[in-house]
Amino acid sequence: MMNMNMQKMMKQVQKMQADMARIQEELGNKTVEATAGGGVVRVVVNGHLQVNEIHIDPSAVDPDDVEMLEDLVLAAVNEGIRLAQEMSAEEMGKVTGGMNIPGLPKGMF
């Protein structure tokens, strides 16, 4: 027979799991925005680390310097993913309280 402390702990774990699943689902609807080149390239990334939008100001399009535009897009996407990871870790941290939970990516919390 489980003692009361063990039952209480199991209920807390179940609640935490449910909260984490809910937040993970909600992260798909939360987005961050990142820019590069002074705003000529802008990306929107959701909490599932999916790039939802890429906007490129026409002034950034130079047929003689495609490499620079590629670099700006790459920089904006990488910054957007970094910001989305931070947002995700912050949201999950609200549930986990900074606990190290096996099976979750290291550095996420």
N, C-alpha and C positions, 0 to 999 in steps of 0.2 A: 504494500500500500504506500502510495506517495505521501510524503509529509506535506504540510500546508505551504512551506517555503518553496518546495519543488513545484507544486501546483501553481503557485503565484508566479514563479519564474517562467514556467512554460507558457502561461497566459501572456506574460510580457513579451516573450519571444514571438508568439503567434501574432500579437498586435504589431510588433516591429516589422515582421515579415509582410503583413497586410499593408502597413504604412509605406514600406519600401516599394511594394508592387504598385501602389497608387501613385506615388511620386514618380516612379519610372515611367508610368503611362503618361502622367501630366507633363513630363519633360519633353515629350514629342510636340507639345503645343507651345512650349516656351522657346523663345529665340534670343539670340544675341546678334549684334551687328559689328562688323569690323571693316576698317577701310585701309587703303594703302595709297601712296602717291598723293597725299593731301586730300583724299576723298574722291579721286577720279575713279577708283575701283572700290566698290562696296559689296560685301557679301553678308548674307543672313544665314545663320546656322542654328538648327534646333538642338534641343537637349539630347537627342539621340545621335548627335554628331553628323547629321545629314545637312548638306548645303541646300538650302531652300531657294535662294535667289543669288544671282550675280548681276550687278549693275556696273556698266562701264560707260563713263562719260565719253562722248564722241571725240573730245579733245585729246584723249589718251590713245586714240587709234592713229598710229603713224606707220604706214606700210613699209617705211624704210627702217623701222626699229620695232619689229614685232617682239623681239626678245625682251625689251623693257616692259611691254604690256604683259607678256607671260610672267615675268618676275613679279609685277605688281599683283596680278591675279593670284599667283602662288603665295605671296606674302599675306594677302588679305584672307585667303582661305585658311592658311595655317594659323593666323591670329584668331580667326573666327572659331576654329576647332578648339584652340587653347581656351578661349573665353567660354565656350560651351562646356568644356570639361570642368572648368572652375565652377560654373553655375550648377552643373550636375552634382559635383562633389559637395557644394554648399547645401543644396537641397537635401541630399541624402544624409549629410552630416547632421541635419536637424532631427532626423529620426534616430541615427545611430549614436549620436552624442560623441562622435570621434572614436568609437570602438573599432578595433581591428577585427573585421569579419572575414573569416576564411572564404575563399571563392570569389571575392570581389577584387577588382584590379587594385594592385598596390598603388598607393599615392592618391587613390580616389577619395579617401577619407583622411 
